[in-house]
């Protein structure tokens, strides 16, 4: 039986990264700086970043591998990294006519 690529533990998955509120910089710049510390460059961080949350919480979502999640969780200012719980509903073709 073929395995789904979704089960590959090295595949990036969307994570929500909660961080301390930045003091002297814009939230998105702060989020990119934290991501870049793990991903190796600002360009890679910008590519991985999906959204910066700025109002209710200081957080961002990004596509990260399990290894990247583990490294990011060790960074100063990172409070918590959790999988995104966004669900996508898929329409099935109707077989009823």
Backbone as a ProteinNet text record, in pm:
[ID]
protein_1_A
[PRIMARY]
XXXXXXXXXXXXXXXXXXXXXXXXXXXXXXXXXXXXXXXXXXXXXXXXXXXXXXXXXXXXXXXXXXXXXXXXXXXXXXXXXXXXXXXXXXXXXXXXX
[TERTIARY]
84.2	0	89.1	62	142.3	114.4	222.2	206.1	183.7	102.6	77.3	200.2	230.5	342.3	311.1	185.5	148.6	206	239.1	290.9	441.8	506.6	651.4	689.5	767.6	801.7	897.4	954.3	1043.2	970.6	843	766.8	730.7	740.7	698.5	548	508.2	367.6	348.4	227.9	200.7	199	278	289.9	256.3	201.4	181.2	289.3	365.3	475.7	439.4	418.1	387.5	517.8	532.3	655.8	623.4	726.3	711.4	683.5	612.7	587.8	719.5	746.9	872	867.1	982.4	987.6	1018.3	1122.6	1169	1172.8	1086.6	1081	940.7	912.1	780.8	761.5	638.5	615.3	662.5	630.9	669.7	821.7	892	1038.8	1095.6	1035.4	1075.9	1052.9	937.4	904.2	1001.9	1033.6	1127.2	1266.6	1307.6	1439.6	1448.3	1343	1342.8	1346.8	1265.4	1265.4	1401.2	1459.1	1588.3	1697.8	1687.2	1789.2	1792.6	1681.8	1674.9	1687.1	1626	1623.4	1747.7	1830.3	1958.3	1964.2	1849.6	1852.6	1717.1	1720.3	1596.4	1507.7	1570.5	1494.7	1418.4	1484.9	1418.3	1307	1329.4	1227	1105	1127.2	1014.1	935.5	1005.1	937.3	854.9	903.6	833.4	718.5	730.8	630.2	499	391.3	260.6	181	190.7	112.1	172.9	172.9	216.4	92.9	75.1	-34.6	18.9	-55.9	-2.7	-94.9	-223.1	-316.4	-342.3	-411.4	-448.2	-328	-235.8	-116.8	-0.6	117.4	234.6	271.9	248.9	270.9	284	327.1	328.9	305.4	261.9	248.9	351.2	405.2	507.8	508.3	556.2	574.9	711.2	711.6	834.8	842.4	962.8	983.9	989.3	973.8	986.1	1120	1229	1360.2	1361	1305.5	1300.5	1215.7	1106.2	1021.3	1102.8	1177.8	1258.6	1362.9	1427.6	1528.4	1464.2	1350.7	1282	1235.4	1189.1	1140	1249.8	1376.1	1489.3	1529.5	1472.8	1514.4	1460.2	1541.8	1499.2	1378.5	1279.7	1159.4	1047.2	1078	973.6	907.4	775.9	700.8	645.7	595.9	533	521.8	535.6	515.2	410.7	300.8	193.4	149.1	105.2	54.9	-69	-82.1	-201.2	-319.5	-430.6	-551.9	-650.7	-602.8	-688.7	-728.8	-855.5	-905.7	-951.5	-925.1	-973.1	-1077.8	-1191.8	-1298.1	-1286.6	-1298.2	-1289.9	-1427.2	-1467	-1595.6	-1578.9	-1665.6	-1668.6	-1770.8	-1740.9	-1840	-1966.2	-2074.7	-2202.3	-2234.2	-2271.8	-2311.5	-2461.9	-2529.8	-2675.3	-2712.2	-2798.6	-2839.1	-2984
-116.9	0	123.7	219.3	340.5	431.9	494.2	587.9	728	802.1	939.6	1023.9	1123.3	1212.3	1301.5	1312.2	1392.9	1334.9	1208.2	1143	1157	1211.2	1227	1324.1	1277	1359.5	1473.8	1474.3	1582.4	1690.2	1669.3	1764.2	1887.1	2004.4	2124.3	2121.7	2174	2187.7	2326.6	2377	2510.3	2507.2	2594.9	2607.5	2750.3	2767.2	2900.1	2918.9	3025.4	3052.5	3175	3153.5	3262.8	3316.7	3447.9	3512	3627.5	3671.2	3790.8	3909.7	4007.9	4128.1	4202.1	4244.3	4317.1	4454.3	4499.8	4628.5	4744.4	4728.9	4842.8	4815	4725.4	4701.3	4657.9	4667.7	4629.3	4478.7	4434	4290.6	4201.4	4237.2	4150.2	4140.7	4252	4249.4	4160.2	4167.3	4082.3	3934.9	3904.2	3766.1	3712.3	3793.2	3751.2	3729	3816.2	3801.6	3670	3635.7	3510	3390.6	3393.9	3285.5	3273.6	3386.3	3384.9	3322.1	3333.7	3274.8	3122.9	3063.4	2917.9	2878.7	2957	2919.7	2964	3049.7	3083.3	3214	3269.1	3396.9	3465.4	3596.4	3673.4	3631.5	3600.9	3558.7	3428.7	3330.5	3204.2	3227.6	3318.6	3349.9	3411.6	3503.6	3567	3464.2	3366.8	3263.5	3171.2	3142.6	3051	3119.8	3250.8	3324.3	3330.8	3290.9	3297.5	3418.2	3448.5	3558.3	3603.4	3734.2	3789.4	3838	3786.5	3829.8	3941.8	4052.2	4168.4	4223	4191.5	4257.2	4179.9	4069.9	3994.1	3922.5	3881.9	3811.2	3847.8	3831.4	3846.5	3706.6	3679.1	3544.5	3551.7	3440.6	3428.9	3284.7	3263.7	3128	3111.5	2990.4	2961.5	2812.6	2777.2	2636.8	2593.7	2494.8	2451.8	2300	2246.6	2103.2	2077.9	1953.6	1923.2	1967.9	1952.7	1997.4	2149	2222.5	2367.8	2410.4	2338.5	2367.3	2351.8	2242.7	2217.6	2327.2	2369.9	2475.5	2609.9	2638.6	2764.7	2773.7	2663.5	2661.9	2699.2	2684.3	2716.5	2864.2	2937.7	3076.3	3167.5	3264	3362.5	3439.2	3455.8	3529.1	3440.5	3315	3222.5	3161.2	3178.3	3127.5	2987.4	2963.3	2834.7	2818.1	2694.2	2661.6	2550.5	2575.6	2476.7	2458	2337.4	2315.5	2400	2449.4	2524.3	2429.3	2476.2	2395	2435	2506.7	2546.7	2423.2	2408.8	2294.2	2339.1	2257.7	2285.2	2180.6	2228.9	2137.7	2114.5	1990.5	1955.4	1911.2	1960	1920.7	1789.4	1700.2	1574.1	1588	1535.1	1542.7	1468.9	1529.8	1470.9	1355.8	1243	1128	1121.4	1216.1	1221.9	1321.4	1280.1	1370.9	1402
0	0	0	-86.2	-95.4	23.2	72.7	183.2	129.3	198.3	161.4	193.4	108.7	136.9	256	296.3	410.6	539.3	540.7	660.2	673.5	573.6	575.4	685.9	782.9	898.4	864.5	745.4	705.1	624.6	596.3	516.5	598.6	537.6	609.1	634.6	747.7	782.3	840.2	831.5	883.3	1036.1	1095.2	1240.5	1280.1	1398.9	1455.7	1562.7	1552.3	1644.1	1727.7	1856.8	1949.4	2006.2	2000.8	2045.8	2139.5	2211.2	2292.9	2201.8	2253.5	2173.9	2153.8	2030.9	2006.7	2074.1	2120.7	2191.5	2097.3	2017.4	1937.3	1787.7	1740.6	1596.7	1557.4	1430.6	1379.6	1395.4	1425.4	1447.2	1332.1	1207.9	1096.4	1083.2	1102.4	1096	1206.7	1324.6	1437.1	1405.4	1347.7	1312	1208.3	1109	1004.5	1064.2	1156.1	1218.7	1296	1369.7	1445.2	1349.6	1245.8	1146.4	1077.4	1040	969.9	1054.6	1186.9	1273.5	1261.7	1220.3	1203.3	1056.1	968.9	826.9	750.5	810.3	749.2	673.4	634.3	563.5	574.4	554.7	555.7	438.2	324.7	206.2	234.2	294.8	328.6	429.6	522.9	622.9	556.3	463.7	392.5	310.6	252.7	174.1	263	383.1	473.8	547.6	570.9	647.3	570.2	635	572	619.1	750.7	806.3	937.9	960.7	1089.1	1164.7	1283.9	1370.9	1458.8	1467.8	1538	1645.2	1643.3	1733.2	1861.8	1852.8	1973.3	2034.7	1950.6	1998.3	1907.2	1957.1	1872.6	1827.3	1700.9	1648	1496.9	1438.9	1293.7	1255.5	1132.4	1081.7	970.1	961.9	861.8	832.2	713.8	678	729.6	821.5	885.8	894.8	881.6	903	1054.1	1097	1239.6	1298	1224.3	1271.6	1292	1196.1	1207.7	1327.2	1352.7	1468.9	1597.4	1607.8	1727	1746.5	1638.6	1648	1682.9	1624.1	1649.4	1793.9	1849.6	1987.7	2087.1	2047.6	2135.6	2128.6	2033.6	2013.7	2122.8	2162.7	2261.2	2207.4	2290.6	2251.1	2200.6	2167.2	2121.2	2243.7	2252.3	2366.4	2341.6	2220	2190.3	2039.4	1992.1	1850.8	1846.7	1775.3	1768.3	1623.3	1588.6	1453.2	1427.8	1307.8	1270	1268.2	1315.2	1318.5	1209.7	1108.8	998.9	919.4	899.4	824.3	687.1	588.4	454.6	420	378.7	338.9	189.1	150.9	9.4	-37.6	-152.4	-208.8	-281.9	-256.1	-330.3	-441.7	-559.2	-667.5	-625.5	-654.7	-619	-713.4	-654.5	-735.5	-750.3	-687.7	-698.4	-807.5	-895.1	-1003.3	-991.8
[MASK]
+++++++++++++++++++++++++++++++++++++++++++++++++++++++++++++++++++++++++++++++++++++++++++++++++

